[in-house]
Structure formats: C-alpha cells, structure tokens
C-alpha cells in the first residue's frame, strides 16, 4: 500500500471514531434526560443528526 492511501484510511477511521463517540455521548445524554419513551426515541434520532445541530448553532452564532 502506498503512503497516500494509508493516510486516507487512517483519516477516515479517526473521523468515524469521533462521530461514534459523539453519537454515544448524545444517546446517553438524551436518554438520561428523557421523560417518556417517545422523548427517548426522539433523542435517538437527534443523536444521529447531532453534527447538523452543531453546525446550525455555530452558523447562527456567527450570524451567517
């Protein structure tokens, strides 16, 4: 394997790990604060899309 493809595969696995840890943290947070089964299910859906919420909040904060 050449060095270019090796770097690409390592970069992808790091970003996957960061997303995975963020997902687990979000699931734990939302489930711990859920007051009903429906809020827990909505929390799982929110945990899947947490990066979109972060980017939206950042752009809103920056006024873009």
Contact map, one row per residue, 1 for C-alpha under 8 A:
1110110000000000000000000000000000000000000000000000000000000000
1111110000000000000000000000000000000000000000000000000000000000
1111111000000000000000000000000000000000000000000000000000000000
0111111100000000000000000000000000000000000000000000000000000000
1111111110000000000000000000000000000000000000000000000000000000
1111111111000000000000000000000000000000000000000000000000000000
0011111111100000000000000000000000000000000000000000000000000000
0001111111110000000000000000000000000000000000000000000000000000
0000111111111000000000000000000000000000000000000000000000000000
0000011111111100000000000000000000000000000000000000000000000000
0000001111111110000000000000000000000000000000000000000000000000
0000000111111111000000000000000000000000000000000000000000000000
0000000011111111100000000000000000000000000000000000000000000000
0000000001111111110000000000000000000000000000000000000000000000
0000000000111111111000000000000000000000000000000000000000000000
0000000000011111111100000000000000000000000000000000000000000000
0000000000001111111110000000000000000000000000000000000000000000
0000000000000111111111000000000000000000000000000000000000000000
0000000000000011111111100000000000000000000000000000000000000000
0000000000000001111111110000000000000000000000000000000000000000
0000000000000000111111111000000000000000000000000000000000000000
0000000000000000011111111100000000000000000000000000000000000000
0000000000000000001111111110000000000000000000110100000000000000
0000000000000000000111111111000000000000000000100000000000000000
0000000000000000000011111111100000000000000000000000000000000000
0000000000000000000001111111110000000000000101100100000000000000
0000000000000000000000111111111000000000001100100000000000000000
0000000000000000000000011111111100000000000000000000000000000000
0000000000000000000000001111111110000000000000000000000000000000
0000000000000000000000000111111111000001001100100000000000000000
0000000000000000000000000011111111000011001100000000000000000000
0000000000000000000000000001111111000000000000000000000000000000
0000000000000000000000000000111111100000000000000000000000000000
0000000000000000000000000000011111111011001000000000000000000000
0000000000000000000000000000000011111011000000000000000000000000
0000000000000000000000000000000001111111000000000000000000000000
0000000000000000000000000000000001111111100000000000000000000000
0000000000000000000000000000000000011111110000000000000000000000
0000000000000000000000000000001001111111111000000000000000000000
0000000000000000000000000000011001111111111100000000000000000000
0000000000000000000000000000000000001111111110000000000000000000
0000000000000000000000000000000000000111111111000000000000000000
0000000000000000000000000010011001000011111111100000000000000000
0000000000000000000000000110011000000001111111110000000000000000
0000000000000000000000000000000000000000111111111000000000000000
0000000000000000000000000100000000000000011111111100000000000000
0000000000000000000000110110010000000000001111111100000000000000
0000000000000000000000100000000000000000000111111100000000000000
0000000000000000000000000000000000000000000011111111100000000000
0000000000000000000000100100000000000000000001111111110000000000
0000000000000000000000000000000000000000000000001111111000000000
0000000000000000000000000000000000000000000000001111111100000000
0000000000000000000000000000000000000000000000001111111110000000
0000000000000000000000000000000000000000000000000111111111000000
0000000000000000000000000000000000000000000000000011111111100000
0000000000000000000000000000000000000000000000000001111111110000
0000000000000000000000000000000000000000000000000000111111111000
0000000000000000000000000000000000000000000000000000011111111100
0000000000000000000000000000000000000000000000000000001111111111
0000000000000000000000000000000000000000000000000000000111111111
0000000000000000000000000000000000000000000000000000000011111111
0000000000000000000000000000000000000000000000000000000001111111
0000000000000000000000000000000000000000000000000000000000111111
0000000000000000000000000000000000000000000000000000000000111111
